[in-house]
Amino acid sequence: MQYTFIAFIKSQGNRIMDKLQEVRVFLENTIKEKGFSLNALSLQLGKNSTYLFHFIKRNSPKRLDENTRRKLSKILNVDEQSLCD
């Protein structure tokens, strides 16, 4: 029973990580398609110029905070839910 529970917890963690990776890929593709640069967009969000690069390529931060998601969805004209894990 304990092994099954541990396997379940690990599988849920993998599902969350997969969704986070989907968000990163979606974001990177959308930024490219719309002709934005990571640096300029990061600055437009009021963040350090490398913020989005680190989010997409280095998984830091792990998630976009609510305020950043809201701003980013408006700038890119995408549904805010597409940026949620």
C-alpha positions as CSV (number, residue, x, y, z in Angstrom):
1,M,0.0,0.0,0.0
2,Q,2.8,2.5,0.9
3,Y,4.6,1.8,-2.4
4,T,1.4,2.6,-4.3
5,F,0.9,5.9,-2.5
6,I,4.6,6.9,-3.2
7,A,4.2,6.0,-6.8
8,F,1.0,8.1,-7.0
9,I,2.7,11.1,-5.4
10,K,5.6,10.8,-7.8
11,S,3.3,10.5,-10.8
12,Q,1.5,13.7,-9.7
13,G,4.8,15.5,-9.5
14,N,5.7,14.4,-13.0
15,R,2.3,15.6,-14.3
16,I,2.9,19.0,-12.7
17,M,6.4,19.2,-14.1
18,D,5.1,18.2,-17.6
19,K,2.6,21.0,-17.4
20,L,5.2,23.5,-16.4
21,Q,7.3,22.4,-19.3
22,E,4.3,22.9,-21.6
23,V,3.9,26.4,-20.3
24,R,7.6,27.2,-21.0
25,V,7.4,25.8,-24.5
26,F,4.2,27.6,-25.2
27,L,5.6,30.9,-23.9
28,E,8.8,30.6,-25.9
29,N,7.0,29.8,-29.1
30,T,4.5,32.6,-28.6
31,I,7.2,35.1,-27.9
32,K,9.0,34.1,-31.1
33,E,5.8,34.1,-33.2
34,K,4.9,37.6,-32.0
35,G,8.4,39.0,-32.6
36,F,9.3,39.9,-29.0
37,S,12.7,39.4,-27.5
38,L,13.0,37.8,-24.1
39,N,15.0,40.8,-22.8
40,A,12.6,43.5,-24.0
41,L,9.6,41.6,-22.7
42,S,11.2,41.0,-19.3
43,L,11.8,44.7,-19.0
44,Q,8.3,45.5,-20.1
45,L,7.1,43.3,-17.2
46,G,9.2,45.3,-14.8
47,K,11.6,42.5,-14.3
48,N,15.3,42.0,-14.8
49,S,16.3,41.7,-18.5
50,T,17.1,38.0,-18.1
51,Y,13.9,37.1,-16.1
52,L,12.1,35.2,-19.0
53,F,15.3,33.6,-20.2
54,H,15.8,32.1,-16.8
55,F,12.1,31.1,-16.5
56,I,12.1,29.3,-19.9
57,K,15.6,27.9,-20.1
58,R,16.7,27.4,-16.4
59,N,13.3,26.7,-14.8
60,S,13.8,29.6,-12.4
61,P,11.4,30.7,-11.1
62,K,9.5,27.5,-11.1
63,R,6.2,29.3,-11.7
64,L,5.1,32.7,-12.9
65,D,3.4,34.7,-10.2
66,E,-0.1,35.8,-10.8
67,N,0.7,39.5,-11.5
68,T,3.4,38.5,-14.0
69,R,1.0,36.0,-15.8
70,R,-1.6,38.7,-16.0
71,K,0.7,41.3,-17.5
72,L,2.3,38.8,-19.9
73,S,-1.1,37.5,-21.1
74,K,-2.2,41.0,-21.9
75,I,1.1,41.9,-23.7
76,L,1.0,38.6,-25.8
77,N,-2.7,38.6,-26.2
78,V,-3.1,35.1,-24.9
79,D,-5.4,33.5,-22.3
80,E,-3.9,33.8,-18.9
81,Q,-4.7,30.1,-18.2
82,S,-2.3,29.1,-20.9
83,L,0.5,30.4,-18.7
84,C,-0.7,28.5,-15.6
85,D,0.6,25.1,-14.5
